[in-house]
Amino acid sequence: MADTLHTPTEDLQATLLDMGRRARLASSKLAKAGTDERTQAILAMADALNAAEPTILEANAQDLAGGREKGLTDAMMDRLALTSDRVQSIANALRAVAELPDPVGSEIARWTVPSGLDIARVRTPLGVIGIIYEARPNVTADAAALCVRSGNAALLRAGSESLHSAMAIADALRAGLSAVGLPADAVQLVQTKDRAAVGYMLSGLNGNLDVIVPRGGKSLVERVQEEARIPVIGHLEGLCHVYVDAAADPQMAIDITVNAKMRRTGICGAAETLLIDQHVADSLLPAIASALKDSGCAMVGDDAARAIYPDMRVATEQDWRTEYLAPTISVRVVDGLAGAIEHITTYGTSHTECIITEDTATAERFFAEIDAGILIHNASTQFADGGEFGMGAEIGIATGRIHARGPVGAEQLTIFKYVVRGDGQTRP
């Protein structure tokens, strides 16, 4: 595979427009395909990934070498890295998507009105979905499989750091589609590092792109939200909080906090801030902080937290707004649930918020008053994942306020239409 990547034509804009046209044609064919056809396609895509493992790992080695030259952080390198086990996990995720119920054509609701009309709200594909993402090669496969499951064509734009890996994965996915007689153009990858490609996608490609899904850092998401001329399913930062309530089980608080922060620090569901009720901070914070330190986590804290556990640097205002994606966590002592809610409301990004408490009423108030895509009681924020939600995979965690919120799986990649059945009614 060459180090220098070229677009199919000399004119990048013409290339993207042509890809959009071909994606539109493919989406029409895919939407008309039956459930079984699309299921077999996803299974064939998974088989093709397994068969292409040596090629995928070779391509990933090029990306890893490039990442080391660029000085990518450990968290970014972990996101970028593929192993044989990770390739197998990607293929398994596709097989899980293949087992999901087909959302296309399913009835969301059905009722009869006084005129006698029978009205149904039925799921239908969005059409052509543009997915712009950065250093996670697995997104190529997850996004493609979810789009196929929901009858949509996918136009993918990977980050420059992962482009060799994404190309190898996309080639395998397209081979799988072709093997079962569905159009390979239902999955297309923009094969260039030129940032101008993103701008062309945000323009909508002359009406051939229906929605954009950005999955990456804050600067990418902000650019997409500011420049897009088509709808955006936004995935902002994962500034996730764990709040340890006065009624928390101490060992549960330790276990969940350490897992939420340290299982994988580079994912968007990793906890970035620990909030602890002042009524149990003296007794419980030292144990939690010691467990975090033993696991390799650095801490920054407010004055109250540092007075209890001095081995923290002073937290600045910016720390409360930082998605570390690294083994660092900010710590604040708060005035009970009200203080936790105030902090999360001020600094949260509507991604995932967790409360640890044995008081059900307190947990229910937390659920009622916190605005986020995912709210968790007595479990790690690392469960903020479409696979863990039974969706097989996800394109991202939507943090906006449109029809898709939280993990974006196959069902969230559909819209609906109304099917009205009558028996001769005319309107007076």
N, C-alpha and C positions, 0 to 999 in steps of 0.2 A: 504494500500500500504506500503510495507516494506521500512524502511529507508536505508537498505543496498541493493544495486542493483547488480545483477549478470548478466553476459552474458550467452546466452543459452548453451555454452560449456565452459570447463575449459580453452581452448586455444583461446585467443582473436583473434589472427590472423586467425585461422580456422573459427571462427565465422564470421569475416568480409568477408572473402573470400566466405563463403556460402551465406551471405547476398547479395554479389555482383552477384553471379550466379543466385540467385532467382530474383534479380532486373532485370537482363538481360532478363530472360524468361518473366517476367511480362511486361517489356517495349515492347517486340515484340508483345504481345497480345494487349497492350494498343494502340500501333501505328496502329494496324489493326482495332481497334474498330471505329465505325462510329462517326460522330459528335454528333448525338442524344444520343448514348450510353455514351459518355464521359460527355455530358451535364447532363444527368440524374445521373451519378455517382457523379458529384460535388454537385448537389442539395441534393442527399442522404447523402453526407458527411456533408453538412450544417445541415440537419435535425438531423443527429446523434450527432453533436456537441451540438445542443439545448437540445437533450434528455439527454446528458451526463453532463449537466451543474453542477449538484451537485457534481459529482465525480471530475470534473475539478477544481471546486473551493476548494474542500477539498485538492486536490493535491497541488494547488497553495498556500494554507495556510501553507503547509509543507515547500515549497520553500521560502515563505516570512519569516517564522520563522528562517530558515537557513540563510537567507540573513541578518536578524537582528543580529544573532550570529556572522556572519563574519564582521559586521560593514560596509555593503554596503552603498554607498552614497545615498542621497535622489533621485538623478537622476536615479541610478541603480534600486532602489526599485520601482520607478515609472514605469520603463520599465518592471519590473518583475510582478507587481501587476495585477491581474485580478479581475473584478467585474462582476456581472450579466450583466450590460450594456456592458462591454467590451467583454464578451463571445458572447452576441447578435451581437455586431459589427463585431466580427470575422466571425460569421455565415453569416451575411449580406454581408460581403466582398466576401465570397465564392459564394453566390448567384449572386453577381455582376460579378464574374469571369465566372460563368455559362452562363451569357448573352452575353459574349464577342464573336465576330466572331471567328470561328475556324481557326487558322492559318495553320493547317496541310492540305497540298494539294493545298493551294492557289497559284495562279500564281503571281510571282513578276514581271516578264516581259516575253514578247513573241515576236519573230521576225522571219523573213525568210531571209536566206542568198542566194547569187547568185546560189549556187548549187541546190536550190529548197528545201533544208532541212528546216523544221519548228522546231524551237528551243524554248523551254520554260524553265524558271528558276522557280522551284516549291519548296515551303517550305516543310521541312520534320523534324521530331523530332531529337534532339541531341542524344537521347538514354537513358542513365542512368546519372542522375545529382546528384552529392554529394553536399549537402548544410551544411556548418559548421557555426554555429551561437552561440550567447551567451545568454543574459538574457531576450530576448523578446519571450514569449511563443507563441504569435500570428504568428511568422514566421513559426512555424510548420504547421499551417493551410494554410497560404498564399502560402508558397513554394509548398506544396503538391497540392493545387488546381491549381496553375499555371502550374505545371508539368503535371497534368492530362489533363488540357485544351490543352496543346501543345503536348500531346502524349508521354510524357517522364515518366520514373520511377524516384522516388525520394528516395535517401538514405540520411537520416537526422542525423546530430550529434549536439544535443543541448548542451549548456553550463551546467556545473554542477549546477549552481545556479537555473536553470529553468527546471531541468531534470524531476522532478515529474510531473510538469504541462505539459511538452512536451509529456511525456508518456501517460498521460490521454487523451490529444488531439489526439495523433497518434492512440490510440486504437479506438477512435470514428471514425476517418477518415477511418481506415481500415474496420470497421464495415459497413460504408457507401458504400465502394467499393464492399464488398462482397454481400451487399443487392441487388445490381443490376447486379451481375454476373461477375464483373471484378475482376482481381486478387488483393487480399489484399496486396501482396508483391510489388505492384506498389508504395506503401508508406511504408517505413521501417525506424524505429528510432533505432539508436545505443544506447542500454540501459546500458551504463556504464559511470562512471566518469573518467575512465582511459584515460589519455592523449595520450597513445600509439595508441588509436583508430584513432586519427587524422593522425598519421604517416602512418598507414596502408591505410587509404583512399587516402592520397596524393600519394601513390605508384601506384594507379590505379586499385588495386585489380585484378591483372592478366588480365588486359584489359577489365574488366567489368564495370569500371567507366569511363565515357567519358569526363566529365568536372567537375571542382570544383568551387563552389561559396562560398567564405567566407563572412560572414556578422557579423562584430564585431569590436573590438578595433584594434588599430594600430599594436599591437604585434601579434595578430592572423593573420591579413592580411599579414603582413610581413613574418611570418613563412610559410604561405601557398604559397606565391609568390616565396619564396626562395627554398622550398623543393618539391613542386609539380612536378610530372613527367607527368602530363596531363595538358591540357589547363585550365586556371583560368579566370573567370570573376570577376575581382577584384573590391572591394568596399573599398577604403581607407577612411581616416578621412573626416569628413564633416567640414572643416575649411572654413565656409561660410562668405562672406563679404557683407555688405550693404554700397554702396557709395551714399552719398547725394550730388548731383551736385548743382552748383550755381543756376541753373534754376529749382530747385525742388520746388514743392508746399509745403509750410511750414507745414501745418496740415497733409498732406499726409506723409511727411517725419517723423513726430512724430508717427503717427498711424502705419505706416509700420515697423519702427524700433522697436517699443515696441512689436508688434506682432511677428516680425521675431525672436526676442530674447526670449520673455517671454511666448508665448503661451504654448509651451512645451520645456523646456530647455534641456531635455535629448535626443532629437532626432537629427539625423545627419543633418537635414535641418535647425536647429536653427542657427541664426546668431551669430558669435563669435567675429567679428571685425566690428566696425563702422568707416568708412572713410568719412570725410566731407571736402568739398572744402573750402580753406582758405578764399575765398571771401565772404562766408556766415557764416563762423564759429562763428564770434562774435555775430551775430544776431540770429542764429538758434540753435547753440549747447546748450546754456543754457536751452532752452525749451525742446529739445530732452533729454538731460541729466536729467532734473528734472522729466520728465515723466518716464524715466527708473528707477530713484531712487524711485519714488512713487510706482512703480510696484514691488519693492523689488530687483532691480538689482544693484549689485556692479560694479564699473567701475575702469579701469586702463587706464592711458593715457600718451601720449607723453608730452613734455614740453609745446607745443603750446596749446594742449587741456586743460592741468591743469591750464594754465594761464587764460583761459577763464572760466573754471569751476573747482575750486580747490578741490572739494570733490571727488577726484580720487587718488588712489595710483599711484606711478610711474611705468610706464610700462617698463618691461625689454625686451630684445631681445626674450626671450623665450615666452613671452606673445603673440607676433605676430604669434607664431607657435603652440599655444595651443588651442585644442578643449576642451573648458571648460565643456560642457554638464551640465552646472550649471548656476545659475543666476549671471553671471559675463560676462562683455564684455570689450574688449580692444578698445580704441578710439584713432584715429590719424587724425590730420589735414594735408591735402595733397594739393599739388599744382595742383588743377584742375583734369581733367580727366586723363591727362598724369601721374600725381602722383598716382592716384588711380590704374591705369593699372600697373604701376611699382610695387606698393605694392602687388597687387593681384598676379602678375606674380612671384614675389619673394616668397610669403608665401602661396599661394592658393594650394589646393589639387585637383583641377579640379572637384569639386563637384557641388556647386551652388553659383552663384554670382548675385548680385542684384544692379541695378542702379535706383535711384529716380530722375527723371528730367522731365520737360515739353518740353525739346528740343529734338525733334525726331532725328535730325542729330547726336547729342551727344550719344543718346541711340544706334543708329545704329553703331557708331564707337565702342562703348563698346562691342556690339555683335560681331563685326568683329575682334577685337583685343584681346579679352579674350578667353582663351582656358579652357572650362569647360563643363561638361556633361549637365548642365542646366544653362541658362542665363535668368534673369528675369528683366523686366522693369516695374516699378511702381506697384509692388505686393510683398507680403511677401515671404521670402525664405521658410516659412513653407508649401508652396504649392509644394515643392520638394518631391513628393509622387506619386507613381503609381496610387493609388486610385483617387487622384485629377487630374491626367492626363487622366482619363477615362479608365485605364487599369484594373480596378477592385481591383487589389492588386499588390504588387511587391515583389520580392525577395530581392532587394536592389537597391542602386544607383551605377551603374558601373562608375568608374572614369578612366578606362583604354582607350586604343585606338584600341579595336577589334570591332567585329560587334555589340556587345551590349554596349551601352553607355547611361548614365542617368538611369531613372527607368527601371528595368528589369522585364518586364511582360511576358505574354505568347508568344507573337510574337518574343521577344528577346531570347526565349529558343528554337528557331528553327534554323536550318541551311537550306541549299538548295541543290537541285540536278538539273541536266539538263535533260530534257526529249526531245529527238530528234526524229522527225517523218519524214520518207522519203517515197518515192514511187519507190524504186528500184535503187537509186543512188549508183554508185561505184566511188571511188576516182581515177583519172587518175595518 
